[in-house]
Amino acid sequence: MKPLNASDRKNALWSFILYYAISIALVVTVVFFGMQVPFRQNDLLKTHITQFQKQRQFMETFSSKMIDAQNLLDSVNRPGVASDLIDGQIADVLTKMNSMIVSDTTIPKAIYTGIVGNFSNLKDAKGQLRNAGNNDAIINTLRQQLSDYQNKLAQANLTIATLSQGVR
């Protein structure tokens, strides 16, 4: 006994197998891509973290150089200090800071270049202030000499007046 709807049954079986295979393939694909997205995000986050760590390391190094430059700038105009030597040290620190900015590719360069420019301007201003302070010392010395010479002139005029009265 052969069933009357054998061909319909075969078609239904093959349709079931086809839809089953498509749905299994769809589920496997979704699961596969569902697993790949977190891995890609994880890799992306790792690259962001390493980039952030490089930026942080740069900022820490740059910050220590800034503190060194600030300390040198604070001590350059103190009395009894070799200001030319400290100016050279400041210039060396600023050169190192500039080379750090040029060599690093992960940082916004405009901010750090501005900081180095401000330190350079401050160094120049301190040098001008130091030169102006030296001019004040020279002016005070010259005023003292002028006062001494005026006193000597007054004594010489008094001596001349005394001698001229004695001759008459």
HELIX and SHEET records of a PDB file:
HELIX    1   1 ALA A    6  SER A   75  1                                  70    
HELIX    2   2 SER A   83  SER A  103  1                                  21    
HELIX    3   3 LYS A  109  VAL A  167  1                                  59    
END                                                                             
